[in-house]
Amino acid sequence: MKFKILSISLFGIVLLSFSMSFAQDSNQLSAKDSLLYKVIKKLDVEKLLRVQLTDKVRITGIYSEFIGDTLFLIDSLGKRAVPVGSIDIMWKRGRATKTGLLIGSIVGTQVGLIGGYCAAGLMPGDAAVNFLVGTLTGILTGGLIGSAIGAVIKKWHRCFSPPDPEEILPPDYDGRYD
């Protein structure tokens, strides 16, 4: 009799722990989905999107609408329904303005340092002030030119990704390993 009570108690504990782990998994999925819903609600209609599904299939298309738990994209095959629960990663197409600004500022700093050094030796007045003015002018000019060039260049911006960074593939990944 004691053995039956013990075995029933152990079975109950195992069943309870299994149900608790299942509940935690479903809560994690709903948290992921709720975050994805927030991201999708902020997107502009007719924005070019690329989604990677849980089975590593990628779909690139123009975002047309979001109804219930389904995202609709228009690609070369027509209007495609993508269930939100199957989305692992999402990118939106944008511009590389910030990247251009950063690279332009770095290059501008180098050019500005050289220009500041030359200005310090050639221009009348305090050499330190001339050096500082030349360097700042190079940074600002390089940043301006870099951001203007970056505004022309298109870039994929990841707007949603899973918590595990090892599962993320680059947006231009075509399935081949070099």
TAPE-V609169 format. One record per pair of residues at least 24 apart in sequence whose ideal C-beta (glycine too) atoms are under 10 Angstrom apart, sorted by the first residue. I is the first residue (numbers start at 0). J is the second residue. Records with the same first field share a line. If there is no record, write none. Layout:
I: J  J
This chain:
27: 162
28: 84
29: 84
30: 162
31: 83  84  86  87  159  161  162
32: 68  83  84  86
33: 83
34: 159  162
35: 68  70  83  84  86  87  89  158  159  161
36: 65  68  70  83
37: 159
38: 86  89  91  158  159
39: 65  70  83  86  89  158  159
40: 65
41: 91  158
42: 70  89  91  158
43: 91
45: 73
46: 91  92  93  158
47: 72  74  90  91  92  93  153  155
48: 72  74  81  86  89  90  91  92  155  158
49: 88  89  90  91  92  155  157  170  171
50: 79  81  83  85  86  87  88  89  90  159
51: 85  86  87  88  89  90  159  160  161  166  167  168  170  172
52: 81  82  84  85  86  87  88
53: 82  84  85  86  87  88  161  166
54: 85  87
55: 87  88  166  168  172  174
56: 81  85  87  174
57: 87  88  90  168  170  171  172  173  174
58: 86
59: 90  92  155  170
61: 92
62: 89  91
86: 159  161
87: 159  160  161  163  166  167  168
88: 157  158  159  160  161  166  167  168  170
89: 156  157  158  159  160
90: 154  155  156  157  158  159  160  169  170
91: 154  155  156  157  158  159
92: 153  154  155  156  170
93: 153  154  155  156  158
94: 146  149  150  151  152  153  154  156
95: 145  146  148  149  150  151  152  153  154  155  156
96: 145  146  147  148  149  150  151  152  154
97: 145  146  149  154  156
98: 145  146  148  149  152  154
99: 142  143  144  145  146  147  148  149  150  151  152  154
100: 141  142  143  144  145  146  147  148  149  150
101: 142  145  146  149
102: 141  142  145  146  148  149
103: 138  139  140  141  142  143  144  145  146  147  148  149
104: 137  138  139  140  141  142  143  144  145  146
105: 138  141  142  145
106: 137  138  140  141  142  144  145
107: 134  135  136  137  138  139  140  141  142  143  144  145
108: 134  135  137  138  141  142
109: 134  137  138  141
110: 134  136  137  138  140  141
111: 135  136  137  138  139  140  141
112: 137  138
113: 137
114: 140
